[in-house]
């Protein structure tokens, strides 16, 4: 679960994980981008779109295997939060590669 966020007492979004969250999608996403090398903003978005489809397929498989819906919802929310943080943190990179 992402902690913090917004402009309230939690402060800015930092991408910090709570102690209860043991799964992070960012290392795999960053690995994919590193393997792709210097890419344009469009290519980066295509890569992220492909990554999200793969992760969604994994969640669908988990659902078919009986994983509770609430757990899947938390995983999906965590995935989307991490991807948005990743996009935000690398927004300037796209300008220099376009």
N, C-alpha and C positions, 0 to 999 in steps of 0.2 A: 504494500500500500504506500502511496506517495504521501509524505507528510508536508505540512506547510501549504503555501499557495495563496494566491490573491494578495490583497493589501492589508489583510486583517492581522491579528496577533500571530498567525502562523508565518507571516513574512512571505517573501517571494518563493516561487516554485524552485526547488533546488534539485529535485530528483532523488532526495534522500529516501532510503527505504526504512520501514519500521522493523523492529526486531523480529516480528512474526513473519515477515515476508522473506521467503528463501529463494524465490525464483525471479531471475532477471532476464529480460529479453534483449537488453541493450548490448551485451557482449557479442551475441550472435549477429545482431544487426550491424554493429561496428566492424565485425570480422568480414561480413559480406561487402561492406563499403570499401574496406581496406583492400580486399582482393580485386575490386573493380578499379582501383586506382583513382586518378583524377577524372571525375565525371561531371557532366553538365547537370544543371538543376533538374531538367526533364528526365535524365537518366537516373538521377538519385531518386526521384519520385517513383519512377517505374520499378526500381529496385525495392523500395519500401512497399509499394503496392504488392509486388510478388511475395515479399517477406510476410506481409499481413495475410495474404491468401494462404500461405503455408501454415501460419500459426492458427488461422481460423479452421483449417482442415484438422489440425491436431485437437483443437477444442471440440470439434464435431465428433471426432473419434472418441474422445473422452466421454462425451454425452452419451454416445451409443453404448459405451462400456459401463454406464451407470453412475458416472460422476454427478453429484448433486448440482442442480441448476444454480444455486447460490454461489457455490465454489467456482463454477464456470464463469458466472457473471463477474466475480472478483478478479479472476484471471484475465478476462477480456478487458475489464476496466484498467487493470494494471498495465496490460500490453499497450492499450491506446495512450495511457498517460506517459509511458516511457517513450513511445514513438513521437508524441507531441513535444516532449522535452528534448529529445534528440534533434528533431527538426528545428526547434527554437535555437538550440545551442549551435547548430551548424548553418543557420540561415545566412550568415555572412560568407561562408565558404562557397555557397552557390553563386553569389555575385561575382566572385573572382574566377569561377570556372566556366561561366556562361559565355 
